[in-house]
Amino acid sequence: MTLSAVCGRWRELAIAIPSLWASIEIDSVRWNEGECQLLPHLTQIFLERSKSVPLKLELNFLRFDFDAEEWEDAKRMFEVLIQYSHRWYSLKLCILRTGLDHHLYQYLRGRLPMLKHESVDNDGRDDNDETTPWDIFELCLSLTSFSLQPGDSLTKGIVLPWHQITSATFEYSYSVHNAFDILSRCPNLEWLYVETMDDEDESDRVHHLHSSTLRHLSVHAISHTRLSRSIGNMTLPQLASVEISGVRERASGIRHGM
């Protein structure tokens, strides 16, 4: 947008290159209630000028309440984006966990044929997050990688085309068991990254896991006891690389990376 405003020639060049308009970042923190009038129009400009180029979206909707009158323009912006969901290629979504059930997200179900990379960052505050399904990505025919943060809040509720997934990331997980359990759902998983703050007794929950496809495993953990127990119950015949890191306590009580 800045390039197109410099001079006439630069404007022509910028408009003539669709890929310059294919990355869209919308951060709700930068917008105030009742001051989003330009959002729908600006979004439409980017979508039209990017033509048929696959879209890379970074959407921080933490402050947007699509049911509130003061955020009506933000809602219209999202409705504009949804009209082009067939071009979404990469999506990074930051949202309140309780907002995932909003009907606008349900419009996306079955309308994301190009989506290959998906990342969901949420607050994990919903008390029913283990039983409430979230299936808007279930019918994504191109989806191969996903990331969850916090890593536990959607582990049991999210529904994905598990057989397609080759890469999975869990950040700020509270249970290494829940993250590793994804292996049992993803028969073609090749790369797994887990960042865990596991501090619970899982002695009754650990069971043996086998993956004939996992090639790369990366784990950052605080509780080495839980981690050792979990890894000890895994069989990974194709594993080519493993990275395990954690923290250690010094006398000062300060944690240092290892």
Residue pairs with C-beta under 8 A, 6 or more apart in sequence:
1 42
1 45
3 10
3 11
3 13
3 14
3 20
4 10
4 11
4 14
4 15
5 11
14 20
15 49
18 49
18 50
18 51
18 52
18 53
19 50
19 53
20 49
21 45
21 46
21 47
21 49
21 50
21 53
22 46
22 50
22 53
22 54
22 55
22 56
23 55
23 56
23 57
23 58
24 43
24 46
24 47
24 55
24 56
24 57
24 58
24 81
25 57
25 58
25 59
26 39
26 43
26 57
26 58
26 59
26 60
26 61
26 77
27 58
27 60
28 60
28 61
28 62
28 63
28 64
28 74
29 60
29 62
29 63
31 39
31 63
31 74
33 68
33 70
33 71
34 70
36 71
36 73
36 74
36 77
37 73
39 73
39 74
39 76
39 77
40 73
40 76
40 77
40 79
40 80
43 77
43 80
43 81
44 80
47 55
47 80
47 81
47 83
47 84
50 87
52 87
53 87
54 87
54 88
54 89
54 90
54 114
55 84
55 87
55 88
55 89
55 90
56 89
56 90
57 81
57 88
57 90
57 91
57 92
57 93
58 92
59 81
59 91
59 92
59 93
59 94
59 95
60 94
61 74
61 78
61 93
61 94
61 95
61 96
61 99
62 94
62 95
62 96
62 123
64 71
64 74
64 75
64 78
65 71
65 99
66 74
66 75
66 78
66 99
66 102
66 104
67 102
75 104
78 104
79 104
82 104
82 107
82 108
82 111
85 107
85 108
85 111
85 112
86 111
86 112
86 113
86 114
87 114
88 112
88 114
88 115
89 114
89 115
89 116
89 117
90 115
90 116
90 117
90 118
91 115
91 117
91 118
91 119
92 119
92 121
93 118
93 119
93 120
93 121
94 121
94 122
95 120
95 121
95 122
96 122
96 123
96 125
97 122
97 123
97 124
97 125
97 126
97 129
97 153
97 154
98 125
98 126
100 122
100 126
100 134
101 132
101 134
105 136
106 136
108 136
109 135
109 136
109 138
109 139
110 139
112 136
112 137
112 139
112 140
112 143
113 140
113 141
113 142
114 142
115 137
115 140
115 142
115 143
116 142
116 143
116 144
116 145
117 143
117 144
117 145
117 146
118 137
118 140
118 143
118 145
118 146
118 147
119 146
119 147
119 148
119 149
119 169
120 146
120 147
120 148
120 149
120 154
120 158
121 149
122 149
122 150
122 153
122 154
123 150
123 153
124 150
124 152
124 153
126 132
126 153
129 153
129 154
129 156
129 157
130 156
130 157
131 156
131 157
132 157
133 157
133 158
133 159
134 154
134 157
134 158
134 159
135 158
135 159
137 143
137 146
137 158
137 159
137 160
137 161
138 159
138 160
138 161
139 161
140 160
140 161
140 164
141 161
141 164
142 164
143 160
143 161
143 164
143 165
144 164
144 165
144 166
144 167
145 165
145 166
145 167
145 168
145 169
146 160
146 165
146 167
146 168
146 169
147 168
147 169
147 170
147 171
148 154
148 155
148 158
148 169
148 170
148 171
149 170
149 171
149 172
150 171
150 172
150 173
150 174
151 170
151 171
151 172
151 173
151 174
151 178
151 179
151 194
151 195
151 196
152 170
152 173
152 174
152 175
152 178
152 179
155 170
155 178
155 179
155 181
155 182
156 178
162 185
162 186
162 187
163 186
163 187
163 188
164 188
165 186
165 188
165 189
166 186
166 188
166 189
166 190
166 191
167 189
167 190
167 191
167 192
168 182
168 186
168 189
168 191
168 192
168 193
169 192
169 193
169 194
170 178
170 179
170 182
170 193
170 194
170 195
170 196
171 195
172 195
172 197
173 179
173 194
173 195
173 196
173 197
173 198
174 196
174 197
174 198
174 199
174 200
175 196
175 198
175 200
175 202
176 194
176 196
176 198
176 202
176 219
176 221
176 223
176 226
176 227
176 230
177 198
177 202
177 205
177 206
177 226
177 230
179 192
179 194
179 196
180 192
180 194
180 209
180 230
180 234
181 209
182 189
182 192
183 189
183 192
183 209
183 210
183 211
183 214
183 234
184 209
187 213
188 213
189 211
189 213
189 214
190 213
190 214
190 215
190 216
191 214
191 215
191 216
192 214
192 216
192 217
192 218
193 218
193 219
194 218
194 219
194 220
194 221
195 219
195 220
195 221
196 219
196 220
196 221
196 222
196 223
196 226
196 227
197 222
197 223
198 221
198 222
198 223
198 226
198 227
199 222
199 223
199 226
200 226
202 226
202 229
202 230
203 229
206 229
206 230
206 233
207 233
208 233
208 234
208 235
209 233
209 234
209 235
210 234
210 235
210 236
211 234
211 235
211 236
211 238
212 237
212 238
213 238
214 236
214 238
214 239
215 238
215 239
215 240
215 241
216 239
216 240
216 241
216 242
217 236
217 239
217 241
217 242
217 243
218 242
218 243
218 244
219 227
219 231
219 243
219 244
219 245
220 244
220 245
220 246
221 227
221 244
221 245
221 246
222 246
222 247
224 246
227 244
227 246
245 257
245 258
246 257
246 258
247 255
247 256
247 257
247 258
248 255
248 256
248 258
249 255
250 256
